Amino acid sequence: MNNIINWLLKDDTPEVKYRAMTELLGMSKDELEVKKAYENLLDSKILSLVMDKFKLNKKWEDINALLALTEFGLTRIDVPIDEYIERIIKNMNLSMKCAKILLLRNLVALGYYEHPWVQEQIPLVFSTIRQDGTVRCLDKTKKTNDSKLLDMGCYRQTTTYLLLGAELKKIGIILPQFEPLIKFYMNHYVAFHSDAPEKVIIEDMAGTFYPIDHVHMGLQMIMYGLSVLGEANHPNCEKAWALLDSKKDIESKYILSQSFAEPYFNVGMVGQPNKWVTLYVLLSEKYRTK
């Protein structure tokens, strides 16, 4: 395990190092080592490239930049993004409907839970969770949804609610809709069809896709969400844990199965051991054992 931690803490990936120090190892931000890692991240090329996305004044670049900052473990205190947040909210429209829940997840993680728009939207969006724990496919033009769940339940969109729920739980917010949401994953052994238990619901979500967006999320993200919400030790999760464990190499580093053709930040090569996927699995194990 020490070899894996040392790999995550290498200076060549300051964004992974900082997130690992603060969330995985639980180190205080006042510690000298963490302060140094923090300064290196703020001065890094990868953060500079992410912040440059805001200068383009394009809504999807704004969305991707916020996602990257969230993944790095930064908040509004660390980077000057308040004006961009207002711009994103102002530009929110129907074309971004599937991205809204993940945007809320990012805003909560970035320290905007008290923002009036966030306060208004969170109860509103969770009111759409149905009794079976899913949400409908938001694209009314689609006759079917790729998850093939009953009544056009969308597995991808439902998973964005799971990640939003996890971020809310981390700041002490627990909503009654978490219960049916979690029950849905338990009823499907996390990622499998209830009527065909040997078949995954969505192939790429049974792999280790990274980085994420509102459509593409790997299994490590689902297990992270369930772990934070305190449900990852349920017996119905064992099958998913075994599937996730099948993605690691002989050194216990997890392989990146898929990514975007042009990721919005550099995450490493597909088919190679991946620090981000490994970090999320270790974070899942940490929350799972709490």
C-alpha positions as a printed Julia matrix, in Angstrom:
290×3 Matrix{Float64}:
   0.0     0.0     0.0
   2.85    2.41    0.8
   4.14    2.03   -2.76
   0.72    3.05   -4.12
   0.53    6.08   -1.79
   4.05    7.16   -2.74
   3.08    6.87   -6.41
   0.07    9.15   -5.85
   2.23   11.66   -3.98
   4.8    12.15   -6.72
   5.42   15.76   -7.68
   4.74   15.2   -11.4
   0.98   15.23  -10.72
   0.44   18.03   -8.17
  -3.34   17.84   -8.61
  -3.4    14.16   -7.54
  -0.89   14.77   -4.77
  -2.95   17.56   -3.2
  -6.23   15.64   -3.38
  -4.57   12.53   -1.94
  -3.01   14.47    0.92
  -6.15   16.33    1.91
  -8.95   13.79    1.34
  -7.29   10.38    1.32
  -4.67   10.9     4.03
  -6.71   13.52    5.9
  -3.7    15.79    6.36
  -4.31   19.29    7.66
  -3.97   22.09    5.13
  -1.79   23.85    7.71
   0.89   21.15    7.54
   4.07   22.26    5.84
   4.03   19.39    3.31
   0.45   20.16    2.34
   1.15   23.88    2.02
   4.02   23.09   -0.32
   1.85   20.74   -2.39
  -0.88   23.4    -2.48
   1.54   26.06   -3.72
   2.9    23.69   -6.36
  -0.63   23.0    -7.57
  -1.51   26.7    -7.76
   1.67   27.32   -9.76
   1.22   24.27  -11.98
   0.72   24.19  -15.72
  -2.31   21.92  -15.41
  -4.17   24.42  -13.22
  -3.17   27.27  -15.52
  -4.66   25.42  -18.5
  -7.88   24.81  -16.58
  -8.21   28.46  -15.56
  -7.59   29.5   -19.17
 -10.81   27.73  -20.12
 -12.8    30.43  -18.34
 -11.24   33.09  -20.6
 -12.93   31.48  -23.61
 -16.36   32.48  -22.26
 -17.96   29.29  -23.56
 -20.51   27.5   -21.39
 -19.16   23.97  -21.84
 -15.58   25.11  -21.23
 -16.82   26.76  -18.03
 -18.53   23.51  -17.0
 -15.39   21.46  -17.71
 -13.17   23.91  -15.83
 -15.37   23.67  -12.73
 -15.3    19.88  -12.98
 -11.51   19.88  -13.09
 -11.21   22.22  -10.1
 -13.55   19.97   -8.15
 -11.45   16.92   -8.99
  -8.31   18.74   -7.88
  -9.88   19.32   -4.44
  -9.84   23.11   -4.74
 -12.57   25.52   -3.64
 -13.68   29.1    -4.24
 -11.26   30.14   -1.5
  -8.33   28.78   -3.51
  -9.13   30.08   -6.99
 -10.95   33.27   -8.12
 -14.04   31.83   -9.76
 -17.01   33.75   -8.29
 -17.63   35.79  -11.43
 -17.54   32.65  -13.58
 -20.08   30.94  -11.34
 -22.52   33.8   -11.88
 -21.92   33.6   -15.63
 -22.58   29.86  -15.7
 -25.8    30.21  -13.73
 -26.95   33.05  -15.97
 -26.21   30.98  -19.09
 -27.92   27.85  -17.77
 -30.45   26.73  -20.39
 -32.22   23.65  -21.72
 -29.2    22.51  -23.71
 -27.37   21.95  -20.41
 -30.18   20.09  -18.66
 -28.31   16.77  -18.28
 -25.28   18.6   -16.88
 -27.21   20.47  -14.18
 -27.0    17.83  -11.44
 -23.27   17.31  -11.84
 -22.84   21.1   -11.9
 -24.64   21.26   -8.55
 -22.32   18.55   -7.24
 -19.34   20.62   -8.3
 -20.75   23.82   -6.8
 -21.3    22.09   -3.45
 -17.73   20.74   -3.51
 -16.35   24.14   -4.5
 -17.99   25.81   -1.48
 -21.15   27.26   -2.98
 -23.76   25.36   -0.97
 -25.02   28.63    0.55
 -25.42   30.29   -2.86
 -29.12   31.21   -3.35
 -29.37   29.4    -6.7
 -27.85   26.23   -5.25
 -30.15   26.44   -2.22
 -33.13   26.77   -4.52
 -32.14   24.02   -6.94
 -31.12   21.18   -4.62
 -34.58   20.44   -3.14
 -36.11   21.04   -6.57
 -33.94   18.52   -8.39
 -34.19   15.88   -5.67
 -37.98   16.13   -5.87
 -37.67   14.39   -9.26
 -36.31   11.18   -7.7
 -39.01    8.54   -8.18
 -40.03    5.7    -5.91
 -37.68    3.29   -7.7
 -34.76    5.65   -7.01
 -34.21    6.72  -10.62
 -34.89    9.83  -12.63
 -36.37    9.95  -16.1
 -34.3    10.47  -19.2
 -34.42   14.25  -19.69
 -34.3    14.05  -23.47
 -37.95   13.89  -24.48
 -36.97   13.29  -28.11
 -35.47    9.89  -27.3
 -37.79    6.92  -27.64
 -35.5     4.76  -25.56
 -32.71    5.35  -23.11
 -29.4     3.52  -23.36
 -29.73    2.18  -19.83
 -32.92    0.31  -20.86
 -34.35    0.67  -17.39
 -38.11    0.52  -16.95
 -40.13    3.64  -17.67
 -37.17    5.43  -19.25
 -35.19    5.65  -16.03
 -31.72    7.0   -16.87
 -28.82    5.2   -15.17
 -26.33    7.87  -16.21
 -28.39   10.76  -14.88
 -29.29    8.85  -11.72
 -25.58    8.43  -11.03
 -25.06   12.2   -11.14
 -27.63   12.4    -8.33
 -25.59    9.82   -6.42
 -22.47   11.97   -6.72
 -24.4    15.09   -5.69
 -25.76   13.19   -2.7
 -22.23   12.16   -1.72
 -21.0    15.76   -1.74
 -23.99   16.85    0.33
 -23.33   14.06    2.84
 -19.71   15.21    3.15
 -20.93   18.59    4.43
 -23.53   17.01    6.71
 -26.61   17.35    4.5
 -28.8    14.23    4.31
 -32.03   14.26    2.32
 -34.89   11.71    2.46
 -34.48   11.04   -1.28
 -31.11    9.41   -0.62
 -32.94    6.31    0.62
 -34.73    5.33   -2.64
 -31.64    6.37   -4.62
 -29.44    3.97   -2.66
 -32.1     1.27   -2.79
 -32.01    1.42   -6.59
 -28.29    0.57   -6.65
 -28.75   -2.2    -4.11
 -31.62   -3.69   -6.14
 -29.35   -3.75   -9.2
 -26.21   -4.99   -7.44
 -24.9    -1.49   -8.24
 -24.45   -1.89  -12.0
 -26.35   -4.93  -13.26
 -29.74   -5.61  -14.84
 -32.22   -6.97  -12.29
 -33.68   -9.38  -14.85
 -30.26  -10.39  -16.25
 -27.83  -10.22  -13.31
 -24.86  -11.28  -15.42
 -25.29   -8.25  -17.69
 -24.11   -4.74  -16.79
 -26.55   -1.89  -17.34
 -24.09    0.29  -19.29
 -20.76   -1.1   -20.46
 -18.59    2.01  -20.09
 -19.96    2.62  -16.58
 -18.8    -0.85  -15.58
 -15.25    0.16  -16.52
 -12.96    2.85  -15.15
 -13.81    5.76  -17.45
 -12.18    9.03  -16.36
 -12.37   12.04  -16.24
 -16.1    12.23  -15.75
 -18.88   14.31  -17.19
 -22.67   14.04  -16.89
 -22.72   11.15  -19.39
 -19.42    9.33  -18.79
 -18.61    7.95  -15.33
 -16.59    4.92  -14.35
 -17.49    2.33  -11.73
 -14.93    3.84   -9.34
 -17.13    6.95   -9.14
 -20.26    4.95   -8.32
 -18.48    3.03   -5.58
 -17.09    6.31   -4.23
 -20.61    7.75   -4.03
 -22.01    4.67   -2.3
 -19.06    4.58    0.1
 -19.51    8.22    1.14
 -23.22    7.56    1.66
 -22.34    4.65    3.93
 -23.76    1.82    1.82
 -20.74    0.23    0.12
 -20.5    -2.63    2.62
 -23.96   -3.91    1.68
 -23.77   -7.54    0.42
 -25.3    -6.43   -2.88
 -22.17   -4.36   -3.53
 -19.82   -7.35   -3.48
 -20.3    -8.11   -7.16
 -19.43   -4.53   -8.12
 -16.37   -4.52   -5.85
 -15.16   -7.72   -7.53
 -15.7    -6.16  -10.95
 -13.77   -3.06   -9.94
 -10.94   -5.15   -8.46
 -10.61   -6.93  -11.8
  -9.39   -3.62  -13.26
  -6.14   -3.49  -11.29
  -2.69   -4.73  -12.26
  -0.27   -6.9   -10.29
   0.93   -3.82   -8.38
  -2.65   -3.02   -7.31
  -2.74    0.06   -9.51
  -6.01    0.48  -11.37
  -6.03    0.65  -15.15
  -7.83    3.4   -17.07
 -10.24    1.55  -19.35
 -11.6     4.5   -21.34
 -11.4     8.27  -21.59
 -12.37   11.1   -23.9
 -10.52   11.49  -27.18
  -9.46   14.88  -25.83
  -9.94   14.96  -22.02
 -10.59   18.39  -20.51
  -7.49   17.83  -18.39
  -4.63   15.37  -18.73
  -5.38   12.17  -16.82
  -2.96    9.69  -18.38
  -3.08    7.02  -21.04
  -5.91    4.56  -21.61
  -4.79    1.0   -20.86
  -2.19    2.16  -18.33
  -2.19    2.35  -14.52
  -4.06    5.52  -13.6
  -3.55    7.67  -10.54
  -7.04    9.16  -10.56
  -8.85    5.84  -10.82
  -6.59    4.38   -8.13
  -7.16    7.41   -5.9
 -10.94    7.08   -6.18
 -10.81    3.39   -5.31
  -8.68    4.14   -2.25
 -11.03    6.94   -1.26
 -13.92    4.53   -1.62
 -12.17    2.04    0.66
 -11.51    4.81    3.18
 -15.15    5.92    3.38
 -16.3     2.32    3.25
 -14.41    1.44    6.43
 -15.56    4.47    8.42
